Amino acid sequence: MVKTAFTLLDNLLSALTGNAALSAMVDAKIYKNKPLEKSDVDLRNAVNKSLISCEAQDISGQLVASDPIFAVDIRSRKGTDGGAEYCAEIADVIRIILDDGFTGAEVLKVQGDVAFDKNLAAYRCRLEVFCHVKVSYILSLTPSIASPQGAGQEIIFVAAATPSQGLEYRFLVNGPGTGSASRDMTGWQSRNSFAWRTSDQDVGASVITVQVRGGPSKGAADQSTTANYTITATSAGTGTAPEISSLTPSLASPQEEQTKIDFICVATDADSNPILYRFFLTGPGTANVKMLVQDWSHKNAWQWQPQTVDVGESTIEVQIRDGLHAKEGSYDDNATASYTVTAIAGIGTAPTITSLAPRLASPQPPGTEIEIIATAAGPNGVELLYKFWHKPPGANWKDLSPWGTQNWIRWIPTLADSGTNSIRVDVIDGLHAERGSYDATSTISYTISP
């Protein structure tokens, strides 16, 4: 059962009041739902002229949501600057306290800026605390065929969860074929099944895990369950390996950028064994480095919608195997096709980025407000759109901004960003690449030092 936001608000309050350093900074003036109009006494008379109010809110207005949002409202008049710097220091301490979450909730994000409130005659920083509450599910994982099975057999694992609305699933395998380490086989997906195509490398006992998660934020896994499965050896290597008859595009080369082109592989196996296919792309859009664009599957076609960066000649390669001859890292047969992409006529060249630079030189401490500015040029005065990304140390890329005309971003790193970060900007003009891609991109590194 999901805890109500009222219960979690008490837990949030306890997390803050239980921290001696924070409590000392505000003379233990940490409240629940402290009205603004009742702040003046503490702001005038308390030693540190500061207080904190913890409040419950939710983006959809539901106080029993699995992803509640809380507000930690900091108010301060301390210091010769009227409380601005002290307010920011309190906010930094709170971010550190909430980095590991609090009882009953995982903290996904904390955001908020310091600003002067003329009605209070004080500085405020209303921190929004985005949380996720893990939900309990009745969860099962069932294979389509009972264990054991021989190598080369495809087994479909189906997860059943109650309640099931709005869930995402992720399947992992741990066994001989993964080096006895858990390998993510699907990533998070709405589909509740996973097709495991086994090979000789999987002979032995494996553990298949399904994880589920829910809520609007789709954070970490809420729950998981496992199934044990044994793969036995077969007479691998017998029969004839599959062969490719052709690799053909659905539209003859050349074609303009943005055109959808299907590359279709026709292959045969004399023993009627199922065939696996994977596709690679090499060309201007991959910096002429061979890139995997579709991993092993039973799908014998790959669709390509080239972008401006793909203008020029590219090579598409398909590899096949039946799992009974070549190993997973190799293939039984392959074929290539050359294809030329031309620029769309009449819309000029795509925009380019001339610089991506911060106002403050690296390194800087956590909590510093850093503006990062992109300079780009497009054809014929066309309005450009920008999207900024952030890659913390050891983590994946995440959005810093949606697509928009603003060519700069304000980034306030936290203690968790300590180390080398990457900041990236993508640029489009709406005439070439779509919003799922980009016309130009640039990345810089930035170090945060506590």
C-alpha positions as CSV (number, residue, x, y, z in Angstrom):
1,M,0.0,0.0,0.0
2,V,1.3,3.5,-0.9
3,K,2.0,5.7,2.1
4,T,0.1,9.0,2.0
5,A,2.0,12.2,1.5
6,F,1.0,13.3,5.0
7,T,2.9,10.3,6.5
8,L,5.9,10.9,4.3
9,L,5.8,14.6,5.2
10,D,6.4,13.6,8.8
11,N,9.2,11.4,7.7
12,L,10.8,14.2,5.7
13,L,10.4,16.5,8.7
14,S,12.1,13.9,10.9
15,A,15.0,13.6,8.5
16,L,15.7,17.3,8.6
17,T,15.1,17.9,12.4
18,G,17.3,14.8,13.1
19,N,20.3,16.4,11.5
20,A,22.2,18.3,14.1
21,A,24.1,20.5,11.7
22,L,21.0,21.7,9.9
23,S,19.1,22.1,13.1
24,A,21.9,24.4,14.4
25,M,21.9,26.5,11.3
26,V,18.2,27.4,11.9
27,D,18.1,27.3,15.6
28,A,15.8,24.2,15.4
29,K,13.2,26.3,13.6
30,I,12.1,23.5,11.3
31,Y,8.3,23.4,10.9
32,K,5.6,21.6,9.1
33,N,3.3,23.9,7.0
34,K,4.6,27.1,8.5
35,P,2.5,30.0,7.0
36,L,4.5,32.8,5.4
37,E,2.7,35.4,7.5
38,K,3.9,33.7,10.7
39,S,7.6,33.8,9.8
40,D,8.4,37.3,11.0
41,V,9.0,36.4,14.6
42,D,11.7,33.8,13.8
43,L,13.2,36.0,11.1
44,R,13.6,38.9,13.6
45,N,14.3,37.2,16.9
46,A,16.1,33.9,16.2
47,V,19.9,33.9,16.5
48,N,20.4,32.9,12.8
49,K,17.2,34.7,11.6
50,S,16.2,31.7,9.5
51,L,13.6,28.9,9.4
52,I,12.4,26.0,7.3
53,S,8.9,24.9,6.5
54,C,8.2,21.4,5.1
55,E,5.1,21.1,3.0
56,A,3.3,18.5,0.9
57,Q,2.3,19.1,-2.7
58,D,1.9,16.9,-5.8
59,I,2.1,17.7,-9.5
60,S,-1.4,16.1,-10.1
61,G,-2.8,17.3,-6.8
62,Q,-3.2,13.8,-5.3
63,L,-1.7,13.4,-1.9
64,V,-1.6,9.6,-2.1
65,A,0.4,9.4,-5.4
66,S,3.3,7.0,-5.7
67,D,5.5,9.9,-6.9
68,P,4.7,12.7,-4.4
69,I,6.4,16.1,-4.5
70,F,7.3,18.0,-1.3
71,A,8.4,21.5,-0.7
72,V,11.2,22.5,1.7
73,D,10.7,26.2,2.0
74,I,13.9,28.0,3.4
75,R,13.5,31.6,4.6
76,S,16.4,33.7,5.9
77,R,17.5,37.3,6.7
78,K,20.9,36.4,8.1
79,G,23.9,38.2,6.9
80,T,24.8,41.6,5.4
81,D,23.3,40.5,2.1
82,G,19.9,40.0,3.7
83,G,20.0,36.2,3.8
84,A,20.8,35.2,0.2
85,E,24.1,33.4,0.8
86,Y,22.9,31.8,4.1
87,C,19.8,30.6,2.4
88,A,21.9,28.9,-0.3
89,E,24.1,27.3,2.3
90,I,21.1,25.8,4.0
91,A,19.8,24.5,0.7
92,D,23.1,22.8,0.0
93,V,23.0,21.0,3.4
94,I,19.4,19.8,2.7
95,R,20.4,18.5,-0.7
96,I,23.1,16.4,0.9
97,I,20.8,15.1,3.6
98,L,18.1,14.0,1.1
99,D,20.6,12.5,-1.4
100,D,20.0,9.0,0.0
101,G,16.2,9.7,0.4
102,F,14.3,9.4,3.7
103,T,12.2,6.9,5.5
104,G,9.6,5.5,3.1
105,A,10.7,7.4,0.0
106,E,13.4,7.5,-2.6
107,V,14.4,11.1,-3.6
108,L,14.7,11.4,-7.4
109,K,15.5,15.1,-7.7
110,V,15.8,18.3,-5.6
111,Q,15.4,21.6,-7.4
112,G,14.9,25.2,-6.4
113,D,16.6,28.7,-6.6
114,V,17.2,31.4,-4.1
115,A,15.1,34.6,-4.6
116,F,14.2,37.7,-2.6
117,D,10.6,37.8,-1.3
118,K,9.6,41.4,-0.8
119,N,6.6,40.5,1.4
120,L,8.8,38.7,3.8
121,A,11.7,41.1,3.4
122,A,13.8,38.0,3.3
123,Y,15.4,35.5,0.9
124,R,13.6,32.3,0.1
125,C,14.6,29.0,-1.5
126,R,11.6,26.8,-2.1
127,L,13.2,23.4,-2.8
128,E,10.9,21.0,-4.7
129,V,11.7,17.4,-3.6
130,F,10.6,14.8,-6.2
131,C,10.1,11.4,-4.6
132,H,9.2,7.8,-5.4
133,V,7.4,5.4,-3.1
134,K,8.0,1.7,-3.9
135,V,4.7,-0.2,-4.4
136,S,4.2,-3.9,-3.6
137,Y,3.0,-6.2,-6.3
138,I,2.0,-9.8,-6.7
139,L,4.6,-10.8,-9.3
140,S,5.3,-14.0,-11.1
141,L,7.6,-15.1,-13.9
142,T,6.8,-18.1,-16.1
143,P,8.7,-19.7,-19.1
144,S,6.8,-20.8,-22.2
145,I,8.6,-24.2,-22.1
146,A,9.5,-26.1,-18.9
147,S,13.2,-26.4,-17.9
148,P,15.5,-28.0,-19.1
149,Q,15.8,-27.4,-22.8
150,G,18.6,-27.9,-25.4
151,A,20.9,-25.1,-26.6
152,G,19.4,-23.2,-29.5
153,Q,15.8,-23.3,-28.1
154,E,13.9,-20.0,-27.7
155,I,12.2,-19.6,-24.4
156,I,9.7,-16.8,-23.8
157,F,9.4,-15.6,-20.2
158,V,6.2,-13.8,-19.3
159,A,5.8,-11.6,-16.2
160,A,2.4,-11.2,-14.5
161,A,2.0,-8.3,-12.0
162,T,-1.0,-7.2,-9.9
163,P,-1.8,-4.3,-10.1
164,S,-0.5,-4.0,-13.7
165,Q,-1.5,-0.5,-14.8
166,G,1.3,1.7,-16.1
167,L,4.1,-0.7,-15.3
168,E,7.5,-1.1,-17.0
169,Y,9.5,-4.3,-17.0
170,R,13.2,-5.2,-17.3
171,F,14.6,-8.7,-17.8
172,L,18.1,-9.8,-16.8
173,V,19.9,-13.1,-17.3
174,N,22.7,-14.4,-15.0
175,G,24.4,-17.6,-16.1
176,P,27.2,-19.2,-18.2
177,G,26.3,-17.1,-21.2
178,T,26.7,-13.8,-19.3
179,G,29.9,-14.7,-17.5
180,S,27.9,-15.4,-14.3
181,A,27.0,-11.7,-14.1
182,S,23.6,-10.1,-14.4
183,R,23.1,-8.8,-17.9
184,D,20.2,-6.4,-18.9
185,M,18.6,-8.1,-21.9
186,T,15.7,-5.7,-22.6
187,G,16.1,-2.3,-20.8
188,W,12.9,-0.9,-19.3
189,Q,9.9,-1.6,-21.6
190,S,6.1,-1.7,-21.4
191,R,6.1,-5.3,-22.8
192,N,5.9,-7.9,-20.0
193,S,7.7,-10.7,-21.9
194,F,11.2,-11.5,-23.0
195,A,12.3,-14.0,-25.7
196,W,15.6,-15.8,-24.7
197,R,17.3,-17.3,-27.7
198,T,19.8,-19.7,-26.1
199,S,23.1,-21.0,-27.5
200,D,26.0,-23.3,-26.5
201,Q,27.3,-20.5,-24.3
202,D,24.2,-20.8,-22.1
203,V,24.7,-24.5,-21.3
204,G,24.2,-24.9,-17.5
205,A,22.0,-23.2,-14.9
206,S,20.9,-19.6,-15.4
207,V,18.7,-17.2,-13.3
208,I,16.3,-15.0,-15.2
209,T,15.1,-11.9,-13.3
210,V,12.3,-9.6,-14.0
211,Q,12.1,-6.2,-12.4
212,V,9.0,-3.9,-12.4
213,R,8.5,-0.3,-11.7
214,G,5.6,2.1,-11.7
215,G,4.6,5.7,-11.1
216,P,4.9,8.8,-13.3
217,S,8.6,9.2,-12.7
218,K,9.5,5.6,-13.6
219,G,12.6,5.5,-11.2
220,A,14.4,2.5,-9.8
221,A,12.8,-1.0,-9.7
222,D,10.0,-1.4,-7.2
223,Q,10.1,-5.2,-7.0
224,S,11.6,-8.2,-8.7
225,T,11.3,-12.0,-9.0
226,T,13.4,-14.8,-10.5
227,A,13.1,-18.1,-12.4
228,N,15.8,-20.7,-12.6
229,Y,16.4,-22.4,-15.9
230,T,18.8,-25.1,-17.2
231,I,20.1,-25.3,-20.8
232,T,21.6,-28.7,-21.9
233,A,24.1,-29.3,-24.6
234,T,23.0,-30.3,-28.1
235,S,24.8,-31.7,-31.1
236,A,26.0,-28.3,-32.1
237,G,27.7,-27.9,-35.4
238,T,25.7,-30.5,-37.3
239,G,23.9,-29.7,-40.5
240,T,24.5,-26.7,-42.8
241,A,25.1,-23.1,-41.8
242,P,22.6,-20.5,-43.1
243,E,23.5,-18.5,-46.2
244,I,22.4,-15.0,-47.4
245,S,20.8,-14.7,-50.7
246,S,20.5,-10.9,-50.8
247,L,20.5,-7.6,-48.9
248,T,18.2,-5.2,-50.7
249,P,17.0,-1.6,-49.9
250,S,13.3,-0.8,-50.3
251,L,14.3,2.3,-52.3
252,A,17.1,2.5,-54.8
253,S,20.1,4.7,-53.9
254,P,20.5,7.7,-53.8
255,Q,17.7,9.1,-51.6
256,E,17.4,12.4,-49.7
257,E,17.9,12.6,-46.0
258,Q,14.8,12.0,-43.8
259,T,13.6,9.3,-46.3
260,K,12.7,6.0,-44.6
261,I,14.6,3.1,-46.2
262,D,14.1,-0.6,-45.3
263,F,17.1,-2.9,-45.8
264,I,15.8,-6.5,-46.2
265,C,17.9,-9.6,-45.9
266,V,16.9,-12.8,-47.6
267,A,18.6,-15.8,-46.1
268,T,18.0,-19.6,-46.1
269,D,18.9,-22.5,-43.8
270,A,19.0,-26.0,-45.4
271,D,18.0,-27.5,-42.0
272,S,15.1,-25.1,-41.4
273,N,16.8,-23.8,-38.3
274,P,15.6,-20.3,-37.1
275,I,18.0,-17.6,-38.3
276,L,19.2,-14.6,-36.3
277,Y,20.1,-11.2,-37.9
278,R,22.0,-8.1,-36.8
279,F,22.7,-4.9,-38.8
280,F,25.6,-2.5,-38.8
281,L,26.0,1.0,-40.3
282,T,29.3,2.7,-41.3
283,G,29.4,6.2,-42.8
284,P,29.5,9.9,-42.3
285,G,26.8,9.7,-39.5
286,T,29.0,7.2,-37.5
287,A,32.3,9.0,-38.2
288,N,33.1,6.1,-40.5
289,V,33.2,3.7,-37.5
290,K,31.1,0.5,-37.8
291,M,28.1,0.9,-35.4
292,L,25.6,-1.7,-34.4
293,V,22.2,-0.4,-35.2
294,Q,20.1,-3.5,-34.6
295,D,21.2,-6.4,-32.4
296,W,20.6,-10.1,-32.9
297,S,16.9,-10.9,-33.5
298,H,14.7,-12.9,-35.8
299,K,13.8,-9.7,-37.7
300,N,15.4,-9.8,-41.1
301,A,15.0,-6.1,-41.9
302,W,16.3,-2.8,-40.5
303,Q,14.7,0.6,-41.2
304,W,17.0,3.6,-41.6
305,Q,15.8,7.3,-41.7
306,P,19.1,9.1,-42.4
307,Q,19.7,12.6,-41.1
308,T,21.8,15.5,-42.3
309,V,24.9,13.9,-40.6
310,D,24.4,10.9,-42.9
311,V,24.7,12.8,-46.2
312,G,27.3,11.0,-48.3
313,E,28.0,7.3,-48.9
314,S,27.3,4.7,-46.1
315,T,27.7,0.9,-45.9
316,I,25.0,-1.3,-44.4
317,E,26.1,-4.8,-43.2
318,V,23.9,-7.7,-42.1
319,Q,25.3,-10.7,-40.3
320,I,23.4,-14.0,-39.7
321,R,23.7,-17.1,-37.6
322,D,21.5,-20.0,-36.5
323,G,23.1,-20.6,-33.1
324,L,24.4,-24.0,-34.1
325,H,27.6,-23.1,-35.8
326,A,29.2,-19.7,-35.2
327,K,29.2,-18.4,-31.7
328,E,27.3,-15.3,-30.5
329,G,30.3,-13.0,-31.0
330,S,30.7,-14.2,-34.6
331,Y,28.4,-15.1,-37.6
332,D,27.7,-17.8,-40.2
333,D,27.4,-15.4,-43.2
334,N,27.3,-11.7,-43.9
335,A,26.5,-9.2,-46.7
336,T,26.9,-5.5,-47.3
337,A,25.2,-2.8,-49.4
338,S,26.4,0.7,-50.2
339,Y,23.9,3.5,-50.1
340,T,24.2,7.3,-50.9
341,V,22.2,9.9,-49.0
342,T,21.8,13.4,-50.5
343,A,20.9,16.7,-48.8
344,I,17.3,17.9,-49.1
345,A,17.2,20.4,-51.9
346,G,16.3,24.0,-51.3
347,I,16.7,24.3,-47.6
348,G,20.4,25.2,-47.3
349,T,22.9,23.6,-45.0
350,A,22.3,22.4,-41.5
351,P,23.3,24.6,-38.6
352,T,26.7,24.3,-37.0
353,I,27.9,24.9,-33.4
354,T,30.8,27.3,-33.1
355,S,31.2,27.1,-29.3
356,L,29.9,25.7,-26.1
357,A,31.4,27.5,-23.1
358,P,30.7,28.1,-19.3
359,R,30.7,31.5,-17.8
360,L,32.7,30.2,-14.8
361,A,35.9,28.2,-15.6
362,S,36.1,24.6,-14.3
363,P,36.5,23.5,-11.6
364,Q,33.8,24.8,-9.2
365,P,32.3,23.6,-5.9
366,P,28.9,21.9,-5.6
367,G,26.0,24.4,-5.3
368,T,27.6,27.0,-7.7
369,E,25.3,28.4,-10.3
370,I,27.0,27.8,-13.7
371,E,25.7,29.2,-17.0
372,I,26.7,27.3,-20.1
373,I,26.2,29.1,-23.4
374,A,26.0,27.6,-26.9
375,T,26.8,29.6,-30.0
376,A,25.5,28.3,-33.3
377,A,24.7,29.5,-36.8
378,G,22.1,28.3,-39.2
379,P,21.2,29.1,-42.9
380,N,19.1,32.0,-43.9
381,G,18.4,33.3,-40.4
382,V,16.3,30.2,-39.5
383,E,15.4,30.1,-35.8
384,L,17.4,27.4,-34.0
385,L,16.3,25.0,-31.3
386,Y,18.6,23.9,-28.5
387,K,18.5,20.9,-26.0
388,F,21.0,20.6,-23.2
389,W,22.1,17.3,-21.5
390,H,24.1,16.4,-18.4
391,K,26.1,13.2,-17.8
392,P,27.2,13.0,-14.1
393,P,30.3,11.0,-13.2
394,G,29.7,7.3,-13.8
395,A,26.1,7.8,-14.9
396,N,24.0,8.1,-18.1
397,W,22.9,11.2,-20.0
398,K,19.9,13.0,-18.6
399,D,17.9,16.1,-19.8
400,L,18.9,19.5,-18.6
401,S,16.3,21.2,-20.7
402,P,13.6,20.5,-23.3
403,W,13.9,21.7,-26.9
404,G,13.7,25.5,-27.0
405,T,15.1,28.7,-28.5
406,Q,17.2,29.6,-25.4
407,N,20.8,29.0,-26.2
408,W,22.0,28.8,-22.6
409,I,21.3,26.7,-19.5
410,R,21.8,27.4,-15.8
411,W,23.2,24.3,-14.0
412,I,23.6,24.0,-10.2
413,P,25.6,20.9,-9.5
414,T,25.1,18.9,-6.3
415,L,27.6,17.0,-4.2
416,A,26.7,13.9,-6.1
417,D,28.1,15.6,-9.3
418,S,31.6,15.7,-7.7
419,G,34.2,14.6,-10.4
420,T,34.2,15.0,-14.1
421,N,30.8,15.8,-15.7
422,S,29.9,16.1,-19.4
423,I,27.5,18.8,-20.7
424,R,26.2,18.5,-24.2
425,V,24.0,20.6,-26.5
426,D,22.1,19.4,-29.5
427,V,20.9,21.9,-32.2
428,I,18.3,21.6,-34.9
429,D,16.7,24.1,-37.3
430,G,13.5,22.1,-38.0
431,L,14.5,21.7,-41.7
432,H,16.9,18.8,-41.4
433,A,17.0,16.5,-38.4
434,E,13.9,15.9,-36.2
435,R,13.8,16.4,-32.4
436,G,14.7,12.8,-31.8
437,S,18.1,13.5,-33.4
438,Y,20.1,16.7,-34.1
439,D,21.8,18.7,-36.8
440,A,24.8,19.5,-34.7
441,T,26.1,18.5,-31.3
442,S,28.9,19.6,-29.0
443,T,30.2,18.4,-25.6
444,I,32.4,19.8,-22.9
445,S,33.8,18.4,-19.7
446,Y,33.4,20.2,-16.3
447,T,34.8,19.3,-13.0
448,I,33.0,19.7,-9.7
449,S,35.3,19.8,-6.7
450,P,33.8,19.7,-3.1
